[in-house]
Amino acid sequence: MDYLVPGLLGFLVGAVIFGLTYQQVFTPISRLANLGSVTLGQLFDVNPWLVILLFVQMSGILFYVLEKKKL
């Protein structure tokens, strides 16, 4: 309860700042980042199965570490 008012004020201030700067910030970023409909495999010019294998391995490592730390 101690942080309810400052937290809500922070949310509101952040929303106002986002709303005021959206047009100036979003337009240049969207021009840079608009690559169309591409996948990670196409983006890095690698076989899509390599991306899938990497994702599976990273997920397995994450689950192993979380299990060892008992999180």
trRosetta pair geometry for C-beta under 8 A, 3 or more apart (Angstrom, degrees):
i j d omega theta_ij theta_ji phi_ij phi_ji
1 4 5.5 -26 -155 -16 44 122
3 6 5.6 -65 -154 56 63 104
3 7 4.9 69 146 -33 87 112
4 7 5.9 -61 -143 38 20 112
4 8 6.4 16 161 -15 60 108
5 8 6.0 -55 -144 38 28 107
5 9 6.3 27 157 -17 63 108
6 9 5.6 -56 -145 40 33 112
6 10 6.2 38 155 -23 66 105
7 10 5.6 -54 -149 34 30 113
7 11 6.5 32 152 -18 63 103
8 11 5.5 -50 -149 34 35 113
8 12 6.3 33 154 -17 66 106
9 12 5.7 -55 -146 39 32 111
9 13 6.2 31 156 -17 67 107
10 13 5.8 -53 -141 39 29 108
10 14 6.1 30 158 -17 63 110
11 14 5.8 -60 -148 40 26 111
11 15 6.3 27 155 -20 64 108
12 15 5.7 -54 -146 36 30 111
12 16 6.4 29 156 -18 64 105
13 16 5.8 -54 -147 36 31 110
13 17 6.3 30 155 -16 65 107
14 17 5.8 -55 -144 39 31 109
14 18 6.2 32 156 -18 65 108
15 18 5.7 -54 -145 39 30 113
15 19 6.2 30 156 -19 64 109
16 19 5.7 -56 -146 38 29 112
16 20 6.3 24 158 -16 64 109
17 20 6.0 -59 -144 39 28 107
17 21 6.1 0 166 5 65 115
18 21 6.5 -75 -139 50 22 91
18 22 6.1 50 160 -64 63 93
19 22 5.9 -24 -144 -16 26 118
21 24 5.4 -69 -161 52 64 107
21 25 5.0 43 147 -13 95 119
22 25 6.4 -74 -139 46 20 97
22 26 5.3 6 178 -12 65 124
23 26 6.5 -48 -112 39 19 102
23 27 6.3 20 -179 -21 55 114
24 27 7.2 -59 -147 28 13 106
24 28 7.9 -4 164 2 49 107
25 28 7.1 -75 -164 41 29 96
25 29 6.3 12 158 -7 67 121
26 29 5.9 -71 -147 46 30 107
26 30 5.7 27 163 -21 71 113
27 30 6.0 -56 -139 36 23 107
27 31 6.7 25 159 -19 60 105
28 31 5.7 -55 -151 33 34 112
28 32 6.6 28 155 -14 66 106
29 32 5.8 -59 -151 39 34 108
29 33 5.8 6 162 2 71 118
30 33 6.1 -65 -129 52 29 95
30 34 5.6 44 167 -45 67 107
31 34 6.3 -41 -133 13 21 114
35 38 5.1 -50 124 14 115 131
35 43 7.0 52 141 -106 162 101
38 42 4.6 -128 -163 87 93 125
38 43 5.2 111 135 -62 126 86
39 42 4.9 94 52 11 75 100
39 43 6.8 -134 97 -9 38 91
39 48 6.4 12 116 -110 147 109
39 51 7.5 176 147 57 107 169
40 43 5.4 -54 -142 36 33 116
40 44 6.2 6 166 5 69 108
40 51 4.9 140 92 -138 115 146
41 44 6.7 -70 -143 51 23 88
41 45 7.9 78 162 -100 54 5
41 46 5.5 -107 -146 76 69 71
41 47 6.4 -56 -150 127 121 18
41 48 3.8 -72 -46 -88 167 64
41 50 7.1 125 -115 54 100 89
41 51 4.7 -113 -67 -11 87 136
42 45 7.1 23 -167 -79 32 45
44 51 7.7 141 45 -80 126 112
46 50 4.9 -83 151 67 117 138
46 51 6.5 133 90 -46 114 90
47 50 4.5 97 69 -6 89 105
47 51 7.6 -160 97 -4 53 80
48 51 5.5 -51 -157 33 45 113
48 52 6.5 44 147 -18 71 103
49 52 5.3 -49 -146 37 40 114
49 53 6.1 43 153 -21 68 103
50 53 5.7 -50 -144 37 31 112
50 54 6.4 33 154 -19 63 105
51 54 5.8 -54 -148 36 30 111
51 55 6.4 32 152 -20 63 106
52 55 5.7 -55 -150 36 31 112
52 56 6.4 30 153 -18 65 106
53 56 5.8 -54 -147 36 31 110
53 57 6.3 28 156 -17 65 107
54 57 5.8 -56 -146 39 30 109
54 58 6.2 27 157 -16 66 108
55 58 5.9 -57 -144 39 28 108
55 59 6.2 30 156 -20 63 108
56 59 5.8 -56 -148 37 29 112
56 60 6.4 30 153 -19 63 107
57 60 5.6 -54 -149 36 32 112
57 61 6.4 31 154 -18 65 104
58 61 5.7 -51 -146 37 33 111
58 62 6.3 37 153 -21 64 105
59 62 5.6 -54 -148 36 31 113
59 63 6.4 27 156 -15 66 106
60 63 5.9 -56 -145 39 30 107
60 64 6.2 33 154 -21 65 108
61 64 5.6 -54 -146 36 30 114
61 65 6.3 28 156 -17 65 106
62 65 6.0 -56 -147 37 28 107
62 66 6.3 25 156 -15 64 109
63 66 5.7 -55 -143 40 31 110
63 67 6.2 32 156 -21 65 107
64 67 5.8 -57 -148 36 27 110
64 68 6.4 25 154 -18 64 107
65 68 5.8 -55 -147 36 32 110
65 69 6.3 15 159 -6 66 110
66 69 6.1 -64 -143 47 29 100
66 71 4.8 -85 -155 57 82 104
67 70 7.4 27 -177 -77 32 41
